[in-house]
Amino acid sequence: MTLPLENNINTAVKKIAAQRIWANQGKSAFIISAIVLTTVLFAAVFAVAGGFIDQWKQIQRQQYGAAHGGILL
């Protein structure tokens, strides 16, 4: 619903956006692939870092033992 002095430009904006996407398909595909690859990269980095931290904690437990007086980080 538009008030008397407002313009309804939703259809025009959607049409222009669709034209831009179709005109620059290569650029749009490149941007989407860059976003996906960046997301995968960060997920992999956090997964590997988590594995290293778990392994380090396990090595610390083996070195110092699991006694009640031990301090684990």
Predicted model as a PDB file, atoms N, CA, C, CB and O in Angstrom, pLDDT in the B-factor column:
MODEL        1                                                                  
ATOM      1  N   MET A   1       0.847  -1.176   0.000  1.00 56.00           N  
ATOM      2  CA  MET A   1       0.000   0.000   0.000  1.00 56.00           C  
ATOM      3  C   MET A   1       0.897   1.245   0.000  1.00 56.00           C  
ATOM      4  CB  MET A   1      -0.966  -0.005   1.230  1.00 56.00           C  
ATOM      5  O   MET A   1       1.873   1.335   0.745  1.00 56.00           O  
ATOM      6  N   THR A   2       0.540   2.174  -0.840  1.00 59.00           N  
ATOM      7  CA  THR A   2       1.289   3.419  -0.879  1.00 59.00           C  
ATOM      8  C   THR A   2       0.389   4.575  -0.465  1.00 59.00           C  
ATOM      9  CB  THR A   2       1.875   3.660  -2.284  1.00 59.00           C  
ATOM     10  O   THR A   2      -0.811   4.597  -0.737  1.00 59.00           O  
ATOM     11  N   LEU A   3       0.996   5.497   0.179  1.00 67.00           N  
ATOM     12  CA  LEU A   3       0.275   6.707   0.559  1.00 67.00           C  
ATOM     13  C   LEU A   3       0.164   7.622  -0.663  1.00 67.00           C  
ATOM     14  CB  LEU A   3       0.990   7.438   1.741  1.00 67.00           C  
ATOM     15  O   LEU A   3       0.832   7.380  -1.668  1.00 67.00           O  
ATOM     16  N   PRO A   4      -0.656   8.656  -0.598  1.00 70.00           N  
ATOM     17  CA  PRO A   4      -0.880   9.494  -1.792  1.00 70.00           C  
ATOM     18  C   PRO A   4       0.390  10.107  -2.389  1.00 70.00           C  
ATOM     19  CB  PRO A   4      -1.828  10.601  -1.448  1.00 70.00           C  
ATOM     20  O   PRO A   4       0.459  10.289  -3.605  1.00 70.00           O  
ATOM     21  N   LEU A   5       1.387  10.427  -1.577  1.00 68.00           N  
ATOM     22  CA  LEU A   5       2.565  11.089  -2.124  1.00 68.00           C  
ATOM     23  C   LEU A   5       3.779  10.158  -2.249  1.00 68.00           C  
ATOM     24  CB  LEU A   5       2.922  12.270  -1.259  1.00 68.00           C  
ATOM     25  O   LEU A   5       4.894  10.638  -2.455  1.00 68.00           O  
ATOM     26  N   GLU A   6       3.588   8.849  -2.130  1.00 73.00           N  
ATOM     27  CA  GLU A   6       4.692   7.904  -2.252  1.00 73.00           C  
ATOM     28  C   GLU A   6       4.661   7.236  -3.623  1.00 73.00           C  
ATOM     29  CB  GLU A   6       4.628   6.843  -1.133  1.00 73.00           C  
ATOM     30  O   GLU A   6       3.626   7.181  -4.287  1.00 73.00           O  
ATOM     31  N   ASN A   7       5.809   6.739  -4.021  1.00 74.00           N  
ATOM     32  CA  ASN A   7       5.912   6.004  -5.275  1.00 74.00           C  
ATOM     33  C   ASN A   7       6.096   4.533  -4.976  1.00 74.00           C  
ATOM     34  CB  ASN A   7       7.073   6.535  -6.140  1.00 74.00           C  
ATOM     35  O   ASN A   7       6.769   4.170  -4.012  1.00 74.00           O  
ATOM     36  N   ASN A   8       5.510   3.692  -5.790  1.00 75.00           N  
ATOM     37  CA  ASN A   8       5.693   2.254  -5.653  1.00 75.00           C  
ATOM     38  C   ASN A   8       6.734   1.836  -6.687  1.00 75.00           C  
ATOM     39  CB  ASN A   8       4.334   1.471  -5.844  1.00 75.00           C  
ATOM     40  O   ASN A   8       6.404   1.632  -7.855  1.00 75.00           O  
ATOM     41  N   ILE A   9       7.981   1.709  -6.262  1.00 84.00           N  
ATOM     42  CA  ILE A   9       9.057   1.433  -7.204  1.00 84.00           C  
ATOM     43  C   ILE A   9       9.608   0.016  -7.045  1.00 84.00           C  
ATOM     44  CB  ILE A   9      10.173   2.444  -7.027  1.00 84.00           C  
ATOM     45  O   ILE A   9      10.667  -0.299  -7.588  1.00 84.00           O  
ATOM     46  N   ASN A  10       8.900  -0.840  -6.305  1.00 85.00           N  
ATOM     47  CA  ASN A  10       9.396  -2.196  -6.086  1.00 85.00           C  
ATOM     48  C   ASN A  10       9.571  -2.959  -7.385  1.00 85.00           C  
ATOM     49  CB  ASN A  10       8.459  -2.952  -5.176  1.00 85.00           C  
ATOM     50  O   ASN A  10      10.580  -3.639  -7.569  1.00 85.00           O  
ATOM     51  N   THR A  11       8.612  -2.860  -8.284  1.00 85.00           N  
ATOM     52  CA  THR A  11       8.712  -3.601  -9.540  1.00 85.00           C  
ATOM     53  C   THR A  11       9.866  -3.077 -10.387  1.00 85.00           C  
ATOM     54  CB  THR A  11       7.395  -3.509 -10.324  1.00 85.00           C  
ATOM     55  O   THR A  11      10.563  -3.863 -11.029  1.00 85.00           O  
ATOM     56  N   ALA A  12      10.077  -1.774 -10.398  1.00 86.00           N  
ATOM     57  CA  ALA A  12      11.172  -1.204 -11.179  1.00 86.00           C  
ATOM     58  C   ALA A  12      12.523  -1.635 -10.612  1.00 86.00           C  
ATOM     59  CB  ALA A  12      11.072   0.330 -11.205  1.00 86.00           C  
ATOM     60  O   ALA A  12      13.442  -1.951 -11.367  1.00 86.00           O  
ATOM     61  N   VAL A  13      12.644  -1.648  -9.286  1.00 89.00           N  
ATOM     62  CA  VAL A  13      13.899  -2.054  -8.655  1.00 89.00           C  
ATOM     63  C   VAL A  13      14.182  -3.526  -8.949  1.00 89.00           C  
ATOM     64  CB  VAL A  13      13.847  -1.807  -7.129  1.00 89.00           C  
ATOM     65  O   VAL A  13      15.314  -3.891  -9.267  1.00 89.00           O  
ATOM     66  N   LYS A  14      13.158  -4.368  -8.843  1.00 89.00           N  
ATOM     67  CA  LYS A  14      13.330  -5.795  -9.138  1.00 89.00           C  
ATOM     68  C   LYS A  14      13.726  -6.018 -10.594  1.00 89.00           C  
ATOM     69  CB  LYS A  14      12.040  -6.562  -8.825  1.00 89.00           C  
ATOM     70  O   LYS A  14      14.569  -6.869 -10.881  1.00 89.00           O  
ATOM     71  N   LYS A  15      13.134  -5.272 -11.507  1.00 90.00           N  
ATOM     72  CA  LYS A  15      13.449  -5.409 -12.924  1.00 90.00           C  
ATOM     73  C   LYS A  15      14.890  -4.993 -13.207  1.00 90.00           C  
ATOM     74  CB  LYS A  15      12.482  -4.575 -13.768  1.00 90.00           C  
ATOM     75  O   LYS A  15      15.603  -5.678 -13.940  1.00 90.00           O  
ATOM     76  N   ILE A  16      15.311  -3.886 -12.634  1.00 89.00           N  
ATOM     77  CA  ILE A  16      16.687  -3.415 -12.842  1.00 89.00           C  
ATOM     78  C   ILE A  16      17.694  -4.387 -12.230  1.00 89.00           C  
ATOM     79  CB  ILE A  16      16.875  -2.009 -12.234  1.00 89.00           C  
ATOM     80  O   ILE A  16      18.735  -4.666 -12.826  1.00 89.00           O  
ATOM     81  N   ALA A  17      17.381  -4.903 -11.038  1.00 85.00           N  
ATOM     82  CA  ALA A  17      18.279  -5.868 -10.401  1.00 85.00           C  
ATOM     83  C   ALA A  17      18.398  -7.131 -11.231  1.00 85.00           C  
ATOM     84  CB  ALA A  17      17.790  -6.211  -8.996  1.00 85.00           C  
ATOM     85  O   ALA A  17      19.497  -7.660 -11.399  1.00 85.00           O  
ATOM     86  N   ALA A  18      17.285  -7.621 -11.751  1.00 86.00           N  
ATOM     87  CA  ALA A  18      17.322  -8.825 -12.583  1.00 86.00           C  
ATOM     88  C   ALA A  18      18.135  -8.582 -13.856  1.00 86.00           C  
ATOM     89  CB  ALA A  18      15.892  -9.273 -12.944  1.00 86.00           C  
ATOM     90  O   ALA A  18      18.890  -9.455 -14.285  1.00 86.00           O  
ATOM     91  N   GLN A  19      17.986  -7.413 -14.454  1.00 88.00           N  
ATOM     92  CA  GLN A  19      18.764  -7.092 -15.651  1.00 88.00           C  
ATOM     93  C   GLN A  19      20.257  -7.052 -15.358  1.00 88.00           C  
ATOM     94  CB  GLN A  19      18.316  -5.757 -16.229  1.00 88.00           C  
ATOM     95  O   GLN A  19      21.064  -7.522 -16.159  1.00 88.00           O  
ATOM     96  N   ARG A  20      20.623  -6.491 -14.208  1.00 84.00           N  
ATOM     97  CA  ARG A  20      22.046  -6.423 -13.839  1.00 84.00           C  
ATOM     98  C   ARG A  20      22.623  -7.811 -13.626  1.00 84.00           C  
ATOM     99  CB  ARG A  20      22.234  -5.581 -12.569  1.00 84.00           C  
ATOM    100  O   ARG A  20      23.747  -8.094 -14.040  1.00 84.00           O  
ATOM    101  N   ILE A  21      21.849  -8.679 -12.979  1.00 79.00           N  
ATOM    102  CA  ILE A  21      22.337 -10.037 -12.724  1.00 79.00           C  
ATOM    103  C   ILE A  21      22.516 -10.790 -14.031  1.00 79.00           C  
ATOM    104  CB  ILE A  21      21.370 -10.799 -11.801  1.00 79.00           C  
ATOM    105  O   ILE A  21      23.534 -11.452 -14.231  1.00 79.00           O  
ATOM    106  N   TRP A  22      21.531 -10.694 -14.927  1.00 82.00           N  
ATOM    107  CA  TRP A  22      21.643 -11.409 -16.195  1.00 82.00           C  
ATOM    108  C   TRP A  22      22.725 -10.809 -17.085  1.00 82.00           C  
ATOM    109  CB  TRP A  22      20.308 -11.399 -16.923  1.00 82.00           C  
ATOM    110  O   TRP A  22      23.346 -11.535 -17.860  1.00 82.00           O  
ATOM    111  N   ALA A  23      22.965  -9.508 -16.996  1.00 85.00           N  
ATOM    112  CA  ALA A  23      23.984  -8.873 -17.831  1.00 85.00           C  
ATOM    113  C   ALA A  23      25.390  -9.253 -17.376  1.00 85.00           C  
ATOM    114  CB  ALA A  23      23.819  -7.353 -17.806  1.00 85.00           C  
ATOM    115  O   ALA A  23      26.300  -9.345 -18.200  1.00 85.00           O  
ATOM    116  N   ASN A  24      25.578  -9.472 -16.089  1.00 82.00           N  
ATOM    117  CA  ASN A  24      26.902  -9.777 -15.545  1.00 82.00           C  
ATOM    118  C   ASN A  24      26.934 -11.177 -14.950  1.00 82.00           C  
ATOM    119  CB  ASN A  24      27.300  -8.743 -14.483  1.00 82.00           C  
ATOM    120  O   ASN A  24      27.309 -11.351 -13.791  1.00 82.00           O  
ATOM    121  N   GLN A  25      26.543 -12.174 -15.732  1.00 84.00           N  
ATOM    122  CA  GLN A  25      26.491 -13.532 -15.207  1.00 84.00           C  
ATOM    123  C   GLN A  25      27.863 -14.032 -14.789  1.00 84.00           C  
ATOM    124  CB  GLN A  25      25.897 -14.465 -16.235  1.00 84.00           C  
ATOM    125  O   GLN A  25      27.993 -14.690 -13.756  1.00 84.00           O  
ATOM    126  N   GLY A  26      28.876 -13.735 -15.566  1.00 87.00           N  
ATOM    127  CA  GLY A  26      30.226 -14.184 -15.231  1.00 87.00           C  
ATOM    128  C   GLY A  26      30.710 -13.567 -13.931  1.00 87.00           C  
ATOM    129  O   GLY A  26      31.277 -14.254 -13.080  1.00 87.00           O  
ATOM    130  N   LYS A  27      30.486 -12.286 -13.783  1.00 87.00           N  
ATOM    131  CA  LYS A  27      30.893 -11.587 -12.565  1.00 87.00           C  
ATOM    132  C   LYS A  27      30.119 -12.107 -11.356  1.00 87.00           C  
ATOM    133  CB  LYS A  27      30.683 -10.073 -12.719  1.00 87.00           C  
ATOM    134  O   LYS A  27      30.695 -12.310 -10.287  1.00 87.00           O  
ATOM    135  N   SER A  28      28.814 -12.322 -11.526  1.00 84.00           N  
ATOM    136  CA  SER A  28      27.995 -12.830 -10.427  1.00 84.00           C  
ATOM    137  C   SER A  28      28.446 -14.231 -10.015  1.00 84.00           C  
ATOM    138  CB  SER A  28      26.511 -12.847 -10.828  1.00 84.00           C  
ATOM    139  O   SER A  28      28.534 -14.531  -8.825  1.00 84.00           O  
ATOM    140  N   ALA A  29      28.730 -15.080 -10.989  1.00 88.00           N  
ATOM    141  CA  ALA A  29      29.192 -16.440 -10.686  1.00 88.00           C  
ATOM    142  C   ALA A  29      30.534 -16.401  -9.966  1.00 88.00           C  
ATOM    143  CB  ALA A  29      29.306 -17.277 -11.978  1.00 88.00           C  
ATOM    144  O   ALA A  29      30.769 -17.177  -9.040  1.00 88.00           O  
ATOM    145  N   PHE A  30      31.411 -15.502 -10.390  1.00 92.00           N  
ATOM    146  CA  PHE A  30      32.709 -15.369  -9.734  1.00 92.00           C  
ATOM    147  C   PHE A  30      32.557 -14.918  -8.287  1.00 92.00           C  
ATOM    148  CB  PHE A  30      33.588 -14.385 -10.497  1.00 92.00           C  
ATOM    149  O   PHE A  30      33.231 -15.443  -7.400  1.00 92.00           O  
ATOM    150  N   ILE A  31      31.689 -13.960  -8.044  1.00 90.00           N  
ATOM    151  CA  ILE A  31      31.473 -13.467  -6.683  1.00 90.00           C  
ATOM    152  C   ILE A  31      30.877 -14.553  -5.798  1.00 90.00           C  
ATOM    153  CB  ILE A  31      30.557 -12.238  -6.697  1.00 90.00           C  
ATOM    154  O   ILE A  31      31.308 -14.729  -4.659  1.00 90.00           O  
ATOM    155  N   ILE A  32      29.896 -15.279  -6.309  1.00 90.00           N  
ATOM    156  CA  ILE A  32      29.276 -16.349  -5.522  1.00 90.00           C  
ATOM    157  C   ILE A  32      30.278 -17.443  -5.224  1.00 90.00           C  
ATOM    158  CB  ILE A  32      28.067 -16.934  -6.258  1.00 90.00           C  
ATOM    159  O   ILE A  32      30.323 -17.947  -4.102  1.00 90.00           O  
ATOM    160  N   SER A  33      31.094 -17.827  -6.214  1.00 95.00           N  
ATOM    161  CA  SER A  33      32.103 -18.870  -5.975  1.00 95.00           C  
ATOM    162  C   SER A  33      33.158 -18.387  -4.979  1.00 95.00           C  
ATOM    163  CB  SER A  33      32.777 -19.285  -7.302  1.00 95.00           C  
ATOM    164  O   SER A  33      33.643 -19.182  -4.173  1.00 95.00           O  
ATOM    165  N   ALA A  34      33.523 -17.110  -5.017  1.00 96.00           N  
ATOM    166  CA  ALA A  34      34.489 -16.579  -4.050  1.00 96.00           C  
ATOM    167  C   ALA A  34      33.924 -16.626  -2.633  1.00 96.00           C  
ATOM    168  CB  ALA A  34      34.877 -15.134  -4.416  1.00 96.00           C  
ATOM    169  O   ALA A  34      34.644 -16.945  -1.687  1.00 96.00           O  
ATOM    170  N   ILE A  35      32.658 -16.316  -2.486  1.00 96.00           N  
ATOM    171  CA  ILE A  35      32.031 -16.368  -1.162  1.00 96.00           C  
ATOM    172  C   ILE A  35      31.983 -17.800  -0.653  1.00 96.00           C  
ATOM    173  CB  ILE A  35      30.611 -15.773  -1.207  1.00 96.00           C  
ATOM    174  O   ILE A  35      32.280 -18.051   0.515  1.00 96.00           O  
ATOM    175  N   VAL A  36      31.615 -18.738  -1.513  1.00 97.00           N  
ATOM    176  CA  VAL A  36      31.544 -20.145  -1.108  1.00 97.00           C  
ATOM    177  C   VAL A  36      32.927 -20.667  -0.735  1.00 97.00           C  
ATOM    178  CB  VAL A  36      30.940 -21.004  -2.236  1.00 97.00           C  
ATOM    179  O   VAL A  36      33.075 -21.331   0.291  1.00 97.00           O  
ATOM    180  N   LEU A  37      33.925 -20.382  -1.538  1.00 97.00           N  
ATOM    181  CA  LEU A  37      35.280 -20.858  -1.252  1.00 97.00           C  
ATOM    182  C   LEU A  37      35.828 -20.249   0.041  1.00 97.00           C  
ATOM    183  CB  LEU A  37      36.212 -20.529  -2.421  1.00 97.00           C  
ATOM    184  O   LEU A  37      36.518 -20.931   0.800  1.00 97.00           O  
ATOM    185  N   THR A  38      35.533 -18.989   0.293  1.00 97.00           N  
ATOM    186  CA  THR A  38      35.978 -18.357   1.535  1.00 97.00           C  
ATOM    187  C   THR A  38      35.328 -19.012   2.745  1.00 97.00           C  
ATOM    188  CB  THR A  38      35.663 -16.860   1.517  1.00 97.00           C  
ATOM    189  O   THR A  38      35.982 -19.228   3.765  1.00 97.00           O  
ATOM    190  N   THR A  39      34.043 -19.327   2.633  1.00 97.00           N  
ATOM    191  CA  THR A  39      33.342 -19.996   3.720  1.00 97.00           C  
ATOM    192  C   THR A  39      33.936 -21.374   3.989  1.00 97.00           C  
ATOM    193  CB  THR A  39      31.854 -20.116   3.398  1.00 97.00           C  
ATOM    194  O   THR A  39      34.142 -21.752   5.143  1.00 97.00           O  
ATOM    195  N   VAL A  40      34.209 -22.120   2.928  1.00 97.00           N  
ATOM    196  CA  VAL A  40      34.812 -23.446   3.081  1.00 97.00           C  
ATOM    197  C   VAL A  40      36.207 -23.327   3.691  1.00 97.00           C  
ATOM    198  CB  VAL A  40      34.883 -24.174   1.717  1.00 97.00           C  
ATOM    199  O   VAL A  40      36.580 -24.141   4.536  1.00 97.00           O  
ATOM    200  N   LEU A  41      36.973 -22.335   3.279  1.00 97.00           N  
ATOM    201  CA  LEU A  41      38.313 -22.136   3.817  1.00 97.00           C  
ATOM    202  C   LEU A  41      38.275 -21.877   5.317  1.00 97.00           C  
ATOM    203  CB  LEU A  41      39.003 -20.979   3.106  1.00 97.00           C  
ATOM    204  O   LEU A  41      39.037 -22.486   6.068  1.00 97.00           O  
ATOM    205  N   PHE A  42      37.394 -20.978   5.766  1.00 96.00           N  
ATOM    206  CA  PHE A  42      37.313 -20.692   7.196  1.00 96.00           C  
ATOM    207  C   PHE A  42      36.843 -21.907   7.978  1.00 96.00           C  
ATOM    208  CB  PHE A  42      36.379 -19.517   7.450  1.00 96.00           C  
ATOM    209  O   PHE A  42      37.341 -22.164   9.074  1.00 96.00           O  
ATOM    210  N   ALA A  43      35.893 -22.657   7.436  1.00 96.00           N  
ATOM    211  CA  ALA A  43      35.421 -23.857   8.127  1.00 96.00           C  
ATOM    212  C   ALA A  43      36.551 -24.863   8.266  1.00 96.00           C  
ATOM    213  CB  ALA A  43      34.235 -24.489   7.377  1.00 96.00           C  
ATOM    214  O   ALA A  43      36.701 -25.484   9.319  1.00 96.00           O  
ATOM    215  N   ALA A  44      37.348 -25.030   7.220  1.00 96.00           N  
ATOM    216  CA  ALA A  44      38.462 -25.975   7.277  1.00 96.00           C  
ATOM    217  C   ALA A  44      39.534 -25.518   8.267  1.00 96.00           C  
ATOM    218  CB  ALA A  44      39.076 -26.151   5.888  1.00 96.00           C  
ATOM    219  O   ALA A  44      40.082 -26.335   9.007  1.00 96.00           O  
ATOM    220  N   VAL A  45      39.831 -24.235   8.284  1.00 96.00           N  
ATOM    221  CA  VAL A  45      40.841 -23.717   9.216  1.00 96.00           C  
ATOM    222  C   VAL A  45      40.410 -23.941  10.651  1.00 96.00           C  
ATOM    223  CB  VAL A  45      41.093 -22.221   8.972  1.00 96.00           C  
ATOM    224  O   VAL A  45      41.212 -24.375  11.479  1.00 96.00           O  
ATOM    225  N   PHE A  46      39.147 -23.652  10.960  1.00 95.00           N  
ATOM    226  CA  PHE A  46      38.669 -23.852  12.331  1.00 95.00           C  
ATOM    227  C   PHE A  46      38.636 -25.327  12.699  1.00 95.00           C  
ATOM    228  CB  PHE A  46      37.281 -23.246  12.503  1.00 95.00           C  
ATOM    229  O   PHE A  46      38.922 -25.679  13.843  1.00 95.00           O  
ATOM    230  N   ALA A  47      38.294 -26.197  11.754  1.00 95.00           N  
ATOM    231  CA  ALA A  47      38.274 -27.638  12.037  1.00 95.00           C  
ATOM    232  C   ALA A  47      39.683 -28.159  12.313  1.00 95.00           C  
ATOM    233  CB  ALA A  47      37.645 -28.411  10.859  1.00 95.00           C  
ATOM    234  O   ALA A  47      39.888 -28.931  13.250  1.00 95.00           O  
ATOM    235  N   VAL A  48      40.643 -27.744  11.510  1.00 94.00           N  
ATOM    236  CA  VAL A  48      42.027 -28.184  11.710  1.00 94.00           C  
ATOM    237  C   VAL A  48      42.584 -27.625  13.015  1.00 94.00           C  
ATOM    238  CB  VAL A  48      42.913 -27.749  10.524  1.00 94.00           C  
ATOM    239  O   VAL A  48      43.260 -28.337  13.758  1.00 94.00           O  
ATOM    240  N   ALA A  49      42.307 -26.369  13.293  1.00 94.00           N  
ATOM    241  CA  ALA A  49      42.789 -25.766  14.545  1.00 94.00           C  
ATOM    242  C   ALA A  49      42.184 -26.478  15.752  1.00 94.00           C  
ATOM    243  CB  ALA A  49      42.446 -24.259  14.591  1.00 94.00           C  
ATOM    244  O   ALA A  49      42.878 -26.701  16.744  1.00 94.00           O  
ATOM    245  N   GLY A  50      40.919 -26.833  15.684  1.00 92.00           N  
ATOM    246  CA  GLY A  50      40.295 -27.569  16.774  1.00 92.00           C  
ATOM    247  C   GLY A  50      40.934 -28.925  16.972  1.00 92.00           C  
ATOM    248  O   GLY A  50      41.110 -29.368  18.107  1.00 92.00           O  
ATOM    249  N   GLY A  51      41.288 -29.595  15.877  1.00 92.00           N  
ATOM    250  CA  GLY A  51      41.975 -30.879  15.977  1.00 92.00           C  
ATOM    251  C   GLY A  51      43.350 -30.741  16.606  1.00 92.00           C  
ATOM    252  O   GLY A  51      43.755 -31.579  17.412  1.00 92.00           O  
ATOM    253  N   PHE A  52      44.071 -29.688  16.242  1.00 92.00           N  
ATOM    254  CA  PHE A  52      45.389 -29.459  16.832  1.00 92.00           C  
ATOM    255  C   PHE A  52      45.284 -29.181  18.336  1.00 92.00           C  
ATOM    256  CB  PHE A  52      46.089 -28.287  16.128  1.00 92.00           C  
ATOM    257  O   PHE A  52      46.107 -29.663  19.114  1.00 92.00           O  
ATOM    258  N   ILE A  53      44.297 -28.424  18.733  1.00 91.00           N  
ATOM    259  CA  ILE A  53      44.128 -28.125  20.158  1.00 91.00           C  
ATOM    260  C   ILE A  53      43.791 -29.391  20.935  1.00 91.00           C  
ATOM    261  CB  ILE A  53      43.028 -27.066  20.365  1.00 91.00           C  
ATOM    262  O   ILE A  53      44.335 -29.622  22.015  1.00 91.00           O  
ATOM    263  N   ASP A  54      42.897 -30.210  20.392  1.00 90.00           N  
ATOM    264  CA  ASP A  54      42.563 -31.466  21.064  1.00 90.00           C  
ATOM    265  C   ASP A  54      43.775 -32.378  21.177  1.00 90.00           C  
ATOM    266  CB  ASP A  54      41.444 -32.183  20.319  1.00 90.00           C  
ATOM    267  O   ASP A  54      44.000 -32.997  22.217  1.00 90.00           O  
ATOM    268  N   GLN A  55      44.552 -32.460  20.106  1.00 91.00           N  
ATOM    269  CA  GLN A  55      45.750 -33.303  20.124  1.00 91.00           C  
ATOM    270  C   GLN A  55      46.766 -32.778  21.144  1.00 91.00           C  
ATOM    271  CB  GLN A  55      46.388 -33.363  18.717  1.00 91.00           C  
ATOM    272  O   GLN A  55      47.392 -33.559  21.861  1.00 91.00           O  
ATOM    273  N   TRP A  56      46.924 -31.464  21.204  1.00 90.00           N  
ATOM    274  CA  TRP A  56      47.863 -30.873  22.154  1.00 90.00           C  
ATOM    275  C   TRP A  56      47.444 -31.173  23.590  1.00 90.00           C  
ATOM    276  CB  TRP A  56      47.962 -29.356  21.937  1.00 90.00           C  
ATOM    277  O   TRP A  56      48.284 -31.495  24.432  1.00 90.00           O  
ATOM    278  N   LYS A  57      46.131 -31.067  23.872  1.00 88.00           N  
ATOM    279  CA  LYS A  57      45.643 -31.381  25.213  1.00 88.00           C  
ATOM    280  C   LYS A  57      45.883 -32.852  25.556  1.00 88.00           C  
ATOM    281  CB  LYS A  57      44.149 -31.048  25.326  1.00 88.00           C  
ATOM    282  O   LYS A  57      46.233 -33.180  26.690  1.00 88.00           O  
ATOM    283  N   GLN A  58      45.694 -33.726  24.583  1.00 87.00           N  
ATOM    284  CA  GLN A  58      45.926 -35.146  24.829  1.00 87.00           C  
ATOM    285  C   GLN A  58      47.411 -35.409  25.116  1.00 87.00           C  
ATOM    286  CB  GLN A  58      45.455 -35.984  23.621  1.00 87.00           C  
ATOM    287  O   GLN A  58      47.734 -36.213  25.991  1.00 87.00           O  
ATOM    288  N   ILE A  59      48.295 -34.756  24.406  1.00 87.00           N  
ATOM    289  CA  ILE A  59      49.735 -34.922  24.652  1.00 87.00           C  
ATOM    290  C   ILE A  59      50.083 -34.406  26.041  1.00 87.00           C  
ATOM    291  CB  ILE A  59      50.573 -34.180  23.575  1.00 87.00           C  
ATOM    292  O   ILE A  59      50.874 -35.031  26.748  1.00 87.00           O  
ATOM    293  N   GLN A  60      49.505 -33.274  26.447  1.00 82.00           N  
ATOM    294  CA  GLN A  60      49.753 -32.735  27.779  1.00 82.00           C  
ATOM    295  C   GLN A  60      49.281 -33.704  28.862  1.00 82.00           C  
ATOM    296  CB  GLN A  60      49.057 -31.382  27.941  1.00 82.00           C  
ATOM    297  O   GLN A  60      49.955 -33.871  29.879  1.00 82.00           O  
ATOM    298  N   ARG A  61      48.130 -34.342  28.654  1.00 80.00           N  
ATOM    299  CA  ARG A  61      47.638 -35.318  29.639  1.00 80.00           C  
ATOM    300  C   ARG A  61      48.582 -36.511  29.737  1.00 80.00           C  
ATOM    301  CB  ARG A  61      46.221 -35.797  29.267  1.00 80.00           C  
ATOM    302  O   ARG A  61      48.800 -37.039  30.827  1.00 80.00           O  
ATOM    303  N   GLN A  62      49.144 -36.939  28.609  1.00 80.00           N  
ATOM    304  CA  GLN A  62      50.054 -38.081  28.630  1.00 80.00           C  
ATOM    305  C   GLN A  62      51.353 -37.724  29.336  1.00 80.00           C  
ATOM    306  CB  GLN A  62      50.342 -38.564  27.207  1.00 80.00           C  
ATOM    307  O   GLN A  62      51.920 -38.558  30.042  1.00 80.00           O  
ATOM    308  N   GLN A  63      51.830 -36.505  29.157  1.00 78.00           N  
ATOM    309  CA  GLN A  63      53.089 -36.104  29.768  1.00 78.00           C  
ATOM    310  C   GLN A  63      52.942 -35.930  31.278  1.00 78.00           C  
ATOM    311  CB  GLN A  63      53.593 -34.811  29.136  1.00 78.00           C  
ATOM    312  O   GLN A  63      53.807 -36.369  32.036  1.00 78.00           O  
ATOM    313  N   TYR A  64      51.865 -35.298  31.720  1.00 72.00           N  
ATOM    314  CA  TYR A  64      51.721 -34.959  33.121  1.00 72.00           C  
ATOM    315  C   TYR A  64      50.833 -35.935  33.881  1.00 72.00           C  
ATOM    316  CB  TYR A  64      51.174 -33.577  33.248  1.00 72.00           C  
ATOM    317  O   TYR A  64      50.769 -35.884  35.109  1.00 72.00           O  
ATOM    318  N   GLY A  65      50.160 -36.804  33.181  1.00 68.00           N  
ATOM    319  CA  GLY A  65      49.268 -37.755  33.831  1.00 68.00           C  
ATOM    320  C   GLY A  65      47.916 -37.127  34.110  1.00 68.00           C  
ATOM    321  O   GLY A  65      47.711 -35.925  33.944  1.00 68.00           O  
ATOM    322  N   ALA A  66      47.019 -37.969  34.531  1.00 60.00           N  
ATOM    323  CA  ALA A  66      45.654 -37.483  34.795  1.00 60.00           C  
ATOM    324  C   ALA A  66      45.394 -37.456  36.287  1.00 60.00           C  
ATOM    325  CB  ALA A  66      44.601 -38.367  34.087  1.00 60.00           C  
ATOM    326  O   ALA A  66      44.268 -37.715  36.711  1.00 60.00           O  
ATOM    327  N   ALA A  67      46.398 -37.151  37.098  1.00 60.00           N  
ATOM    328  CA  ALA A  67      46.232 -37.121  38.536  1.00 60.00           C  
ATOM    329  C   ALA A  67      45.356 -35.941  38.944  1.00 60.00           C  
ATOM    330  CB  ALA A  67      47.594 -37.048  39.231  1.00 60.00           C  
ATOM    331  O   ALA A  67      45.169 -34.992  38.183  1.00 60.00           O  
ATOM    332  N   HIS A  68      44.833 -36.020  40.143  1.00 60.00           N  
ATOM    333  CA  HIS A  68      43.959 -34.959  40.623  1.00 60.00           C  
ATOM    334  C   HIS A  68      44.728 -33.648  40.830  1.00 60.00           C  
ATOM    335  CB  HIS A  68      43.284 -35.386  41.926  1.00 60.00           C  
ATOM    336  O   HIS A  68      44.139 -32.570  40.753  1.00 60.00           O  
ATOM    337  N   GLY A  69      46.011 -33.731  41.087  1.00 59.00           N  
ATOM    338  CA  GLY A  69      46.788 -32.531  41.341  1.00 59.00           C  
ATOM    339  C   GLY A  69      47.313 -31.884  40.093  1.00 59.00           C  
ATOM    340  O   GLY A  69      47.907 -30.808  40.165  1.00 59.00           O  
ATOM    341  N   GLY A  70      47.115 -32.503  38.945  1.00 54.00           N  
ATOM    342  CA  GLY A  70      47.642 -31.945  37.699  1.00 54.00           C  
ATOM    343  C   GLY A  70      46.854 -30.740  37.267  1.00 54.00           C  
ATOM    344  O   GLY A  70      45.663 -30.628  37.557  1.00 54.00           O  
ATOM    345  N   ILE A  71      47.516 -29.830  36.567  1.00 59.00           N  
ATOM    346  CA  ILE A  71      46.857 -28.638  36.040  1.00 59.00           C  
ATOM    347  C   ILE A  71      46.791 -28.779  34.537  1.00 59.00           C  
ATOM    348  CB  ILE A  71      47.606 -27.327  36.454  1.00 59.00           C  
ATOM    349  O   ILE A  71      47.821 -28.875  33.869  1.00 59.00           O  
ATOM    350  N   LEU A  72      45.584 -28.792  34.002  1.00 55.00           N  
ATOM    351  CA  LEU A  72      45.392 -28.910  32.570  1.00 55.00           C  
ATOM    352  C   LEU A  72      44.937 -27.569  32.020  1.00 55.00           C  
ATOM    353  CB  LEU A  72      44.371 -30.020  32.235  1.00 55.00           C  
ATOM    354  O   LEU A  72      44.092 -26.892  32.603  1.00 55.00           O  
ATOM    355  N   LEU A  73      45.503 -27.211  30.913  1.00 57.00           N  
ATOM    356  CA  LEU A  73      45.129 -25.940  30.289  1.00 57.00           C  
ATOM    357  C   LEU A  73      43.972 -26.147  29.345  1.00 57.00           C  
ATOM    358  CB  LEU A  73      46.318 -25.322  29.542  1.00 57.00           C  
ATOM    359  O   LEU A  73      43.508 -25.194  28.719  1.00 57.00           O  
TER     360      LEU A  73                                                      
ENDMDL                                                                          
END                                                                             
